[in-house]
Amino acid sequence: MQLLKKILAVLALCSVALGACASPADPKNGVEYTTLPTPQNTDTGKKIEVIEFFAYYCPHCNAFEPSLAEWVRKQGDNIVFKRVHVPYDNNTLPQQRLFYTLEALGQLEQYHAKVFAAMHKERNRLRSDDAVFEWAAKNGIDRNKFADAYNSFGVAAKVRRSGALMEAYKIDSWPAIVIDGRFQTAPHMAHSAAGGAQDEAAYHQSALTVMDYLVAKAKSEKK
């Protein structure tokens, strides 16, 4: 009888707090993901747009990157994957410009993981233009070509636009994932109602499960 009462109490709490006992496999709006109040336009046709908002200095973004990269590979042509490096302060501006420079040069996929490694394994903080230029040259990128792109109007425009995108998508923490311009989730959101281990790998797996659900949902609703 005592066990039955405890089970009923837990079910009641789930019902009050969540509207239902949510889980990554059966996510609920407002729990493991949210729907943006104003949907944003996408330009990906029948494919589903997936945007990651992240920062190189962020340890949680660094930890999430391998799992996310593998998930993106498995999605193949089902999605169009984009990244937005969020702004923070002047100390992180060189890292943000580094990201958009690699993107402009078509070298992002080749060097993206190496930037994370430089910051979180080698403790190279990349907090100045010169530090970024030295990192680029050390990794075999033509220093002059890199510097020209780094200081270009195109990169400056993308840096400015990142702030506008954060506001439009209501991003206040990262890593965050937006799917189809409508749904937002994140590892901490996706794992919020899940039981079991609370290690970061479990958060990542929960997020990927919710992302699978949202991609399928968006695809089924596309006209």
Secondary structure, 3 states (H helix, E strand, C coil): CHHHHHHHHHHHHHHHHHCCCCECCECCECCCEEECCCCCCCCCCCCEEEEEEECCCCHHHHHHHHHHHHHHHHHHHHEEEEEEECCCCCCCHHHHHHHHHHHHCCCHHHHHHHHHHHHHCCCCCCCCHHHHHHHHHHCCCCHHHHHHHHCCHHHHHHHHHHHHHHHHCCCCCCCEEEECCCEEECHHHHCCCCCCCCCHHHHHHHHHHHHHHHHHHHHHHCC
